[in-house]
Amino acid sequence: AYNMKLPGTYAAYAAIMSVFGQTARGIHLGLLAVNLATVVLLYLLARRLFDERTGAMAAACYALLSLGQGVFGVFAHATHFVVLPVLAGTLLLARLIDAGAAPPRPPRWPALLVSGALFGAGFVMKQHGIFFVLSGAAWLAWELIRRKDPPRRVAGRCAGFLLGAFIPFGLTCALLAAAGVFKDFWFCTFDYARAYVSEVSLSDGVTIFVQAIRGIAAPALPLWILAAAGAAAPLWDETVRRRVRFLAVFAAGSLLSICPGFYFREHYFVLLLPAVALLAAVAVRSGGRALEKWLSAEQESARDAGLAEILPIVMLGAALLYPVFQERTFFFSLTPVQASRRTYGANPFPEAVEIARRIAADTAPDDRVAVLGSEPEIFFYSGRRSATGHIYMYGLMESQPYASRMQQSAIKEIEASEAKYLVYVNVPSSWLVRPDSDTTILTWARTYISAHYEVAGVADIVSDDSTVYAWGEEAARYAPRSPYVVYVFRRIS
């Protein structure tokens, strides 16, 4: 398949499904395992940088924030797979830097290579991970310079880290070159990706960001407010100030990682959540220390001093309960189909299951299926391969210079495959057609389908709670009742 994301996520999916099975359940179990590992890593990182309580608080904040509907947290997007290796690399780098040790130990090359490779693994999951690589290198350089290490050593250690970060990408390029697909890989992940991130202007990006952050932060607003307070904590807390260099570069790298293209997709914000969770924990712990210091200065009783221990925990507990209450319906009441509708609207994710089941029942394992729409889940559920590498139609509708070329490529591949089944997704969100889109493929599809296919099935998405299915002769006679319809065609010639 052609995709602008680097292929690390697909390797992660393959690993997950090899352990948990090639099913939707297996993917969700894999995501759960990844998320739990991320929670543990954030705990270990915060504990190392600050203390045990800060670690526990940061882990609790991330565990909840990463499940939020606003960031599509329960769906296995590539961003989850970026965060895991980045936090592992950050934890190792923190140990290497060994801030505050006396005397400080210069980081060793082999360990720097491993730390860099973990950051690099985040990059090959999704290009956004490059900002974590840069922030990691910046933190390493800043700490070494602060210790007055010789410039040559600083440069050498940073070079070792960056060399390690390059290793996963270099191996990826070598494997794809050996497979004979390097040219297509480079086009999708760099040439087309460069055009993709150039479409939105900075001014439009600011507007998109403001709209996105409102929707994402609102359900967990107290935690985001605490994170803002945590960012200011170095101003009054000496304990936090000792870690200000890490907090600054980690927060900056996290923020920059959601910015490519200025699209600010909901799931991009998963990349920001470790920093938000850590800063929220820092704020609560710092507030507790400030309260303890004030009570000590006032010579309060031991009973009052205990308040400094309990009050921050109560405050954090309330902040954590707030998003649980705000999203209680999503967490505890909705069925998977209802959750999909609530999150993705009329996107035919629920319908894909039934459509794929029908296709699988009437095809052989080596038969090809064409999907005109952005619903690659049909291939997964049916166990059938795509007739074209273009499994998303979004890119073909964009205002970018390669759109027409990509359409012609898709048309050529579909015609050559003579797919036994063709699925046409008449749902706007599966295409995202714009006023200036090249609609050649849509015009071609009408002619091609009428010449070679007959209607075999219809999925009419009547409402959030109701989809009408028609198959065989009934499908040929069926008149859709909604504008959101998925047509299934069977080849006749």
Secondary structure in CASP SS format (residue, H / E / C, confidence):
PFRMAT SS
TARGET T0000
AUTHOR 0000-0000-0000
METHOD secondary structure of the structure
MODEL  1
A C 1.00
Y C 1.00
N C 1.00
M C 1.00
K C 1.00
L C 1.00
P C 1.00
G H 1.00
T H 1.00
Y H 1.00
A H 1.00
A H 1.00
Y H 1.00
A H 1.00
A H 1.00
I H 1.00
M H 1.00
S H 1.00
V H 1.00
F H 1.00
G C 1.00
Q C 1.00
T C 1.00
A H 1.00
R H 1.00
G H 1.00
I H 1.00
H H 1.00
L H 1.00
G H 1.00
L H 1.00
L H 1.00
A H 1.00
V H 1.00
N H 1.00
L H 1.00
A H 1.00
T H 1.00
V H 1.00
V H 1.00
L H 1.00
L H 1.00
Y H 1.00
L H 1.00
L H 1.00
A H 1.00
R H 1.00
R H 1.00
L H 1.00
F C 1.00
D C 1.00
E H 1.00
R H 1.00
T H 1.00
G H 1.00
A H 1.00
M H 1.00
A H 1.00
A H 1.00
A H 1.00
C H 1.00
Y H 1.00
A H 1.00
L H 1.00
L H 1.00
S C 1.00
L C 1.00
G C 1.00
Q H 1.00
G H 1.00
V H 1.00
F C 1.00
G C 1.00
V C 1.00
F C 1.00
A C 1.00
H C 1.00
A H 1.00
T H 1.00
H H 1.00
F H 1.00
V H 1.00
V H 1.00
L H 1.00
P H 1.00
V H 1.00
L H 1.00
A H 1.00
G H 1.00
T H 1.00
L H 1.00
L H 1.00
L H 1.00
A H 1.00
R H 1.00
L H 1.00
I H 1.00
D C 1.00
A C 1.00
G C 1.00
A C 1.00
A C 1.00
P C 1.00
P C 1.00
R C 1.00
P C 1.00
P C 1.00
R C 1.00
W H 1.00
P H 1.00
A H 1.00
L H 1.00
L H 1.00
V H 1.00
S H 1.00
G H 1.00
A H 1.00
L H 1.00
F H 1.00
G H 1.00
A H 1.00
G H 1.00
F H 1.00
V H 1.00
M H 1.00
K C 1.00
Q H 1.00
H H 1.00
G H 1.00
I H 1.00
F H 1.00
F H 1.00
V H 1.00
L H 1.00
S H 1.00
G H 1.00
A H 1.00
A H 1.00
W H 1.00
L H 1.00
A H 1.00
W H 1.00
E H 1.00
L H 1.00
I H 1.00
R H 1.00
R C 1.00
K C 1.00
D C 1.00
P C 1.00
P H 1.00
R H 1.00
R H 1.00
V H 1.00
A H 1.00
G H 1.00
R H 1.00
C H 1.00
A H 1.00
G H 1.00
F H 1.00
L H 1.00
L H 1.00
G H 1.00
A H 1.00
F H 1.00
I H 1.00
P H 1.00
F H 1.00
G H 1.00
L H 1.00
T H 1.00
C H 1.00
A H 1.00
L H 1.00
L H 1.00
A H 1.00
A H 1.00
A C 1.00
G C 1.00
V C 1.00
F H 1.00
K H 1.00
D H 1.00
F H 1.00
W H 1.00
F H 1.00
C H 1.00
T H 1.00
F H 1.00
D H 1.00
Y H 1.00
A H 1.00
R H 1.00
A H 1.00
Y H 1.00
V C 1.00
S C 1.00
E C 1.00
V C 1.00
S C 1.00
L H 1.00
S H 1.00
D H 1.00
G H 1.00
V H 1.00
T H 1.00
I H 1.00
F H 1.00
V H 1.00
Q H 1.00
A H 1.00
I H 1.00
R H 1.00
G H 1.00
I H 1.00
A H 1.00
A H 1.00
P H 1.00
A H 1.00
L H 1.00
P H 1.00
L H 1.00
W H 1.00
I H 1.00
L H 1.00
A H 1.00
A H 1.00
A H 1.00
G H 1.00
A H 1.00
A H 1.00
A H 1.00
P H 1.00
L H 1.00
W C 1.00
D C 1.00
E H 1.00
T H 1.00
V H 1.00
R H 1.00
R C 1.00
R C 1.00
V H 1.00
R H 1.00
F H 1.00
L H 1.00
A H 1.00
V H 1.00
F H 1.00
A H 1.00
A H 1.00
G H 1.00
S H 1.00
L H 1.00
L H 1.00
S H 1.00
I C 1.00
C C 1.00
P H 1.00
G H 1.00
F H 1.00
Y C 1.00
F C 1.00
R C 1.00
E H 1.00
H H 1.00
Y H 1.00
F H 1.00
V H 1.00
L H 1.00
L H 1.00
L H 1.00
P H 1.00
A H 1.00
V H 1.00
A H 1.00
L H 1.00
L H 1.00
A H 1.00
A H 1.00
V H 1.00
A H 1.00
V H 1.00
R H 1.00
S H 1.00
G H 1.00
G H 1.00
R H 1.00
A H 1.00
L H 1.00
E H 1.00
K H 1.00
W H 1.00
L H 1.00
S H 1.00
A H 1.00
E C 1.00
Q C 1.00
E C 1.00
S C 1.00
A H 1.00
R H 1.00
D H 1.00
A H 1.00
G H 1.00
L H 1.00
A H 1.00
E H 1.00
I H 1.00
L H 1.00
P H 1.00
I H 1.00
V H 1.00
M H 1.00
L H 1.00
G H 1.00
A H 1.00
A H 1.00
L H 1.00
L H 1.00
Y H 1.00
P H 1.00
V H 1.00
F H 1.00
Q H 1.00
E C 1.00
R H 1.00
T H 1.00
F H 1.00
F H 1.00
F H 1.00
S C 1.00
L C 1.00
T C 1.00
P H 1.00
V H 1.00
Q H 1.00
A H 1.00
S H 1.00
R H 1.00
R H 1.00
T H 1.00
Y H 1.00
G C 1.00
A C 1.00
N C 1.00
P C 1.00
F H 1.00
P H 1.00
E H 1.00
A H 1.00
V H 1.00
E H 1.00
I H 1.00
A H 1.00
R H 1.00
R H 1.00
I H 1.00
A H 1.00
A H 1.00
D C 1.00
T C 1.00
A C 1.00
P C 1.00
D C 1.00
D C 1.00
R E 1.00
V E 1.00
A E 1.00
V E 1.00
L E 1.00
G C 1.00
S C 1.00
E C 1.00
P C 1.00
E H 1.00
I H 1.00
F H 1.00
F H 1.00
Y H 1.00
S H 1.00
G C 1.00
R C 1.00
R E 1.00
S E 1.00
A C 1.00
T C 1.00
G C 1.00
H C 1.00
I C 1.00
Y C 1.00
M C 1.00
Y H 1.00
G H 1.00
L H 1.00
M H 1.00
E C 1.00
S C 1.00
Q C 1.00
P C 1.00
Y C 1.00
A H 1.00
S H 1.00
R H 1.00
M H 1.00
Q H 1.00
Q H 1.00
S H 1.00
A H 1.00
I H 1.00
K H 1.00
E H 1.00
I H 1.00
E H 1.00
A H 1.00
S H 1.00
E C 1.00
A C 1.00
K C 1.00
Y E 1.00
L E 1.00
V E 1.00
Y E 1.00
V E 1.00
N E 1.00
V C 1.00
P H 1.00
S H 1.00
S H 1.00
W C 1.00
L C 1.00
V C 1.00
R C 1.00
P C 1.00
D C 1.00
S C 1.00
D C 1.00
T C 1.00
T H 1.00
I H 1.00
L H 1.00
T H 1.00
W H 1.00
A H 1.00
R H 1.00
T H 1.00
Y H 1.00
I H 1.00
S H 1.00
A H 1.00
H H 1.00
Y E 1.00
E E 1.00
V E 1.00
A E 1.00
G E 1.00
V E 1.00
A E 1.00
D E 1.00
I E 1.00
V E 1.00
S E 1.00
D C 1.00
D C 1.00
S E 1.00
T E 1.00
V E 1.00
Y E 1.00
A E 1.00
W E 1.00
G C 1.00
E H 1.00
E H 1.00
A H 1.00
A H 1.00
R H 1.00
Y C 1.00
A C 1.00
P C 1.00
R C 1.00
S C 1.00
P C 1.00
Y C 1.00
V E 1.00
V E 1.00
Y E 1.00
V E 1.00
F E 1.00
R E 1.00
R E 1.00
I C 1.00
S C 1.00
END
